[in-house]
């Protein structure tokens, strides 16, 4: 706090000197992080009441506008906060800390921070999902964290293993770069199962950005980035306990504890999940969801001094799941055992006498080991990865608060070993075993320039990398541009390329739960190639006032197309799945409109519509990608009562319209196993009621899929799982149906 007070005393003297000469009104807007540090708020609208004369805070939280002696009412407005109007005197100090009513002594400001917000000033098209938003639903893990987000979808890979995946812009989550604290995670073998190994209560907030991301984070962002910020020791609650139980018998226990020392602080987090009750609602003799036990822990230590910031941590997870047809003959057992571990370090050095000059080093290592049995198929995979990233940041002498650059070097290494024994595997030598062993080292360098002023924002980046496995050099450009027409409206343009090394086996684990024959065409004959894509898009963000309440309208349109891609073709035959290199076009066109509006202090509405046009050149021609809904509608309504001594009711209802999806060709099946060419439209409704009993204790009751809609007969030939027509991967809708859940949270703040 001594450091914070010193900053504000200096700013106070500067402001007084400016006022004596009637110089422009200026100051800084900060957000309080924890109890002893602040961060600048970017994009806060500052203007005189009843006029359009105003400005916005820049990347340092600084604002400046002309002195108006006839107007003493100054408005501070920021998306996700409630607007406030201040009466400004000549001796007022305009350096404000916004955080739930914690303020400087001479200005009283109360802002309510929103749980879901967009940034108008950021040249990237991104939105933030905070903890309160995650708690609106049964947010048990990362894969289930996007229930109230219209931009990200979560689907099942098949009807047997219970594995979930995410989609963005109609493309698989493998094209979305997953970050934790700006360090790449959930890559390769951990891409699918890793979503489940990040519990929702561990997450502080999630930043979702569409389009190619920053070059600082690597080259693997192809259609977007999802950056998770876990609970940090500086501002996490001192103690938190969460218990969850649902109708299917799934129980979860989450706990974390935070302790602060003089310069060090630490957080211990633990998660246990149990599913021991068997469920078979559709009576096809297959379990609707796996029986499983999950153990997850995370420990982080943070160090803060005037020159050095450090974050050190490690985490581990173990999961054992059993599913399939286990009580009836012929049996079709499914077992998945997964071990994973991660250790990371982030070390930053702040140069003396230069507020914006810094040097940072990011280090991370990951181990993922998994063994899976699906019927007669056996898979064993192991991946050891290492990552290092050195970043230097410096402002430019001209307008240093608006212009700065970053450059650095990174190194990524992946050691992968996979063995697949598949009854239905077609190789040139007729061998039913597939081996994949590789060591890939990717050193790279990059640079990025940022300009962020009131009217314009630019992030331009370029990186060059070399991959040892493919013996190739490649360049990755990225560009984001923002233009603000006013304090309320901004348009953004973005473009760039991305690439990744595909993990064919794990990324298609759902297709192992079928009798389809795997046929490796040019993929296995020519050799593995990196997937390469380009993404271009535009976004419009407009903040508006309606009936004295604030709202935000966003509209975005993106086109992604591939130069190289591993094509997964299920349309040549219902009893085959082909893997081959793209020969033609593969693209995704995405258009989305979204409105967020607070009807009053108690009621908020979020509604969205999304259109997707996703097609690929298969052997049969240019076809719509299967299991992707062209039309999707979204409506979320939230209501909360006034808090009274910590007591409050919070209610949330989410309705989604999922349009028709193309189903792969099944015409050469027996008549009773031939499916329609398209799925029907359907509606999903989820709701939750939370009662805050006190500042420490909350209980919640919710329902998922309230209308009890289920896909009929999700497994083809379920009674003969080892015969020709068995297929559990034709999933387009819910499997379980209505799910009621209950939970309890107990929290002690610092």
Protein Blocks (a to p, Z undefined) as FASTA:
>chain_A
ZZmmmmmmmmmmmmmmmmmnopacdddddddehjlbccddehiacddehiabdcdddfko
pacddddfkbccdcdddehiacddddddfkbccbdcdeehiacfkbccdddddfbdcdfk
lmbacddddfklmmmpccfbfklmmmmpckbccddfbfknopacddeehiafklpccdee
hiaehehjlmmmmmmmmcfklpmbdcddedjddfklojkbmkbccddddddfklgcfbdc
dddddfkopacdddddddddfkbccdddddddddfbdcdfkonopafbdcdddddddddd
ddddfkbccddddddddddddedjfkbccdddddddddddddddddddddehiakbccdd
ddddddddddddehjaccdddddddddddddddddfbhpllgccdddddddddddddddd
dfbbccfkopabdcddddddddddddddddddfkbccdddddddddfklopacddddddd
dddfblkbccddddddddddddfklmmmmmmmccbdcddfklmmnopcdddddddddddd
ddddeehiacdddddddddddfbdcdddfklbmkbccddddedddddddddddddddfbl
mbccdddddddddddddfkbpcddehiafbacddddddddddeehiacdddddddddddd
ddddfklgcfklcccfbdcddddddddddddfblkbccddddehklopacehkbghkllm
mbmklcfklcfbdfklpaddddddddddZZ
